[in-house]
Amino acid sequence: MFKPVNIIGPKDYLDAIKAKTPAEEILWGDSEPMRSPLNPLDDPLGAIPIDYYCHIATVLFQTGTAGIVFASAVIDLVRKLGKPIQIRDAKTDKNLITVSPETDAKQIEEAISDDSDTST
């Protein structure tokens, strides 16, 4: 099975990934804008708050194949648009993987796998 994750990226990316995944296999939380601890007026990019760029949504996998479907949808979009997406553990907020165009679906599956015992 796969652990619950938070996915971070532009809202349109999250919406596109959600649209490519079956609702009966994957539960999506509402996406919310990220909040920056910094004052947007002090931002070196100018007065554009971080919530303009990034949103966060929690994803829960209901079936054993849901993570595979999710990984494929993420990698397809990242390769198409060429921009990274970050996937974090929903419980610990630890970065599990930053998906770039060079990442493959298997790397995402391994990163979100809930298997704590890797020995054979």
C-alpha positions as CSV (number, residue, x, y, z in Angstrom):
1,M,0.0,0.0,0.0
2,F,0.9,3.6,-0.2
3,K,1.2,6.3,2.5
4,P,-0.9,9.4,2.5
5,V,1.0,12.3,0.9
6,N,0.8,16.0,0.4
7,I,1.5,17.2,-3.1
8,I,2.8,20.7,-3.7
9,G,2.7,22.6,-6.9
10,P,0.7,25.2,-8.9
11,K,-3.1,24.8,-8.5
12,D,-3.6,24.0,-12.2
13,Y,-1.0,21.2,-12.0
14,L,-2.8,19.7,-9.0
15,D,-6.2,20.0,-10.8
16,A,-4.8,18.3,-13.9
17,I,-3.3,15.4,-11.9
18,K,-6.6,15.0,-10.0
19,A,-8.5,14.9,-13.2
20,K,-6.3,12.0,-14.5
21,T,-6.8,9.9,-11.4
22,P,-9.9,7.8,-10.6
23,A,-12.0,9.1,-7.7
24,E,-12.9,5.6,-6.5
25,E,-9.2,4.8,-6.0
26,I,-7.8,8.1,-4.8
27,L,-9.2,10.6,-2.3
28,W,-8.1,14.2,-2.7
29,G,-8.4,16.9,-0.1
30,D,-9.2,20.4,-1.1
31,S,-6.2,22.2,-2.4
32,E,-5.1,25.2,-0.4
33,P,-2.6,28.0,-1.0
34,M,0.7,27.6,0.7
35,R,1.4,30.4,3.2
36,S,4.8,32.0,3.2
37,P,6.4,33.0,6.6
38,L,8.1,35.8,4.7
39,N,6.7,39.2,4.0
40,P,5.9,39.3,0.2
41,L,7.3,42.9,0.1
42,D,10.7,41.6,1.1
43,D,10.6,38.8,-1.5
44,P,13.5,39.1,-4.0
45,L,11.0,38.3,-6.8
46,G,8.9,41.3,-5.8
47,A,5.6,41.6,-4.1
48,I,4.1,38.3,-5.3
49,P,3.0,36.1,-2.4
50,I,4.0,32.4,-2.5
51,D,0.3,31.3,-2.6
52,Y,0.2,32.7,-6.2
53,Y,2.5,29.9,-7.2
54,C,2.0,26.9,-4.9
55,H,-0.9,25.0,-3.5
56,I,-1.0,21.9,-1.3
57,A,-3.4,19.0,-1.4
58,T,-3.5,15.8,0.7
59,V,-3.9,12.6,-1.3
60,L,-5.1,9.2,0.2
61,F,-4.7,6.0,-1.7
62,Q,-7.6,3.5,-1.3
63,T,-6.3,0.6,-3.4
64,G,-3.0,-1.1,-4.0
65,T,-2.9,0.2,-7.6
66,A,-3.8,3.8,-6.8
67,G,-0.2,4.8,-6.1
68,I,0.8,3.5,-9.6
69,V,-2.0,5.4,-11.3
70,F,-1.1,8.6,-9.3
71,A,2.7,8.2,-10.1
72,S,1.8,7.9,-13.8
73,A,-0.4,11.0,-13.8
74,V,2.2,13.0,-11.9
75,I,5.1,12.1,-14.2
76,D,3.0,12.6,-17.4
77,L,2.2,16.2,-16.3
78,V,5.7,17.0,-15.1
79,R,7.2,15.8,-18.4
80,K,4.7,17.7,-20.4
81,L,5.1,21.0,-18.6
82,G,8.7,20.6,-17.5
83,K,8.1,22.0,-14.0
84,P,8.8,20.1,-10.7
85,I,6.2,19.0,-8.2
86,Q,7.0,18.1,-4.6
87,I,5.5,15.1,-2.8
88,R,5.7,15.1,1.0
89,D,4.7,12.6,3.7
90,A,1.3,13.8,5.1
91,K,2.1,12.8,8.6
92,T,5.7,14.0,9.0
93,D,5.9,16.7,6.3
94,K,9.2,15.1,5.2
95,N,10.0,15.6,1.5
96,L,9.6,12.2,-0.1
97,I,10.5,13.2,-3.7
98,T,10.7,16.2,-5.9
99,V,9.4,15.1,-9.2
100,S,11.3,16.5,-12.2
101,P,11.1,15.6,-15.9
102,E,14.0,13.1,-15.4
103,T,12.1,11.2,-12.6
104,D,10.5,8.0,-13.6
105,A,7.2,6.6,-12.2
106,K,9.0,3.8,-10.4
107,Q,10.9,6.3,-8.3
108,I,7.6,8.0,-7.3
109,E,6.0,4.6,-6.4
110,E,9.0,3.7,-4.2
111,A,9.0,7.1,-2.5
112,I,5.3,6.9,-1.6
113,S,5.3,3.2,-0.7
114,D,4.2,2.4,2.9
115,D,6.4,-0.6,3.1
116,S,8.6,0.0,6.2
117,D,10.4,-3.4,5.9
118,T,12.7,-3.5,2.8
119,S,14.4,-6.7,3.7
120,T,13.6,-10.0,1.9
